[in-house]
Amino acid sequence: MAYAITRSCCNDASCVSVCPVNCIHPTPDEPEFGTTDLLYIDPRACIDCGACADACPVDAVFPVDRLRGPDVVFGDLNRDWYRDHPNDHAWGAPSFPRSLPGEVGTLRIAVVGTGPSAGYTAQELLRCTSAELTMIDRLPVTGGLLRHGVAPDHQSTKRIAESFASVFHDPRLRMHLNLEVGTDVSHQELAAHHHAVVYAVGAAADRRLGVPGEDLPGSVPATSFVGWYNADPTVPADTVDLSAERVVVVGNGNVAVDIARILLTDPDRLAATDIADHALAALRRSRVREVVLLARRGPEQAAWSAPEFLGLRRLPGVELVVEDHPQVRAAIEAAAPDSRAVLLADLPLVRHDGDAEPGLGRRIVLRFLSTPVELTEADGRVSGLTVERTALTADGDPIDPAGPIDPTGPAGPTARRDTLRAALVVRSIGHRGVPVPGLPFDERTGTVAQHGGRVVDPATGRPLPGAYVVGWAKRGPSGGIGANRACARETVDALMDDAQARALPVPPAGRTEFEQLVRRRRPDAVGLKELRAVDRAERERGAAQGRPRVKLATVAELLAAGRRR
């Protein structure tokens, strides 16, 4: 019986390289790679060897005959992908790991960040070079979005962190946590102690709606909401108020879907995960019964992935409905077999009165073609969200769907407006990078100015010697965890090319001097021993409650646990 790849696929292609018959696609060499919701196994070519299941870092691969309940659909998804993308599974040209000639010497490389892009970068550097690495993070714990971004009910996705454990414990790597580049040490100081510095700092900010009332209490960016339920120590425990019965989430990407799902999942189910204790307590007290996922565009342009949306559909005790609208109904009826809109085909179409109290039971309302124009206020906080119907072209497409939201148009003042009553509005329309002190920043894209992973001077296009970037800070906030693997390889290839060409600057100071600098600047910076102590403490707390771990939710708690080693 053939194998199938399921919902938790991370797309990092670990399975592709071990398949003896090359039946997993798209591969990193194919144009569709990085654009599909998951990778797919061709059931006609699969020889049932199980090598892909053993290699998968997130436990997403199973025999088709072992799929049960809602997961059965993934057998069909894998098979149907090859109906639309026939492939003869021919082998491409072989590729071999690179290495640097011995005369290059031992490089010292700093990696700023400890999330997925940093982890893949460190893996590649340790595999292909003899470099000594320094990894730096502003928080006293590693993981980046793996720890603070992945939803707590996606425990299998978090297993990819285990593949980075050997990286963090490699004897050639030293770690400095609770150290912020740009505040505690500068880029120039990093460059003075390392041949190269690779920035893997992600995209820490949210895109803004640009409408009145956006900064009222009760208007929360998605990064804060996700950090709140994931025990991000920079997000206070009282960030989210769940005393209202309706929550509006602006956006319909995977993060928005995660937020809706967490808000309406039975807290007893979440109690078996690593959700933050304060979030679990708030969800047990929550009065939320309805979540509205609001989208400016139509269902055919929905931003969620099919696996994530299918997970939303099977949420126990929660009704999933679509707000009825002629153009939405027409889009669903005309949906192509592989479109986002076809996933809505058998959902109820309902008239939604956002000014009325939610009905009995719990439900998620998908509301399309609705543009936010203002957050309304009562008693000093959000009381609702006013929306108007998105203007459409003659072909039925939204006007300027990627442009900034303009409260005065483009539909004009005569467009129909509605106010959705809600005391909590979560803004989930995408991330945006923030400038890194000492590096050029592209304000238009919200990324570090770069070419092929090399940081460049935007005025001249010339590379800044020894400065590199990877992940969302490089390519913008797109692509899942696995996309960082190919991204890291490109950046490391550029760094190795420069090393081989003797283009890397020689730092005047070494590793010992950098550690002395860290101790002077940040005496409470911590390293691998403290990280192990934190991990042990969280796992012990989790074991006592039948959970994978109970996270420490403040910097003070994390530092205290590290010192108790």
Helices and strands as residue ranges (DSSP letters): E 3-5, G 16-18, E 24-25, E 40-41, H 51-55, E 61-63, G 64-66, G 69-72, H 73-84, G 102-104, E 108-112, H 116-128, E 132-137, H 145-148, H 155-158, H 160-168, E 173-177, H 187-193, E 196-199, E 205-206, E 219-221, H 222-229, E 246-250, H 254-264, H 267-270, H 277-285, E 290-294, G 299-301, H 306-313, E 318-323, H 326-333, G 341-344, E 349-350, E 362-367, E 370-378, E 381-389, E 417-421, E 424-427, E 431-432, E 441-442, E 447-448, E 450-451, E 454-456, E 463-469, H 472-475, H 483-500, H 511-521, H 528-545, H 555-563
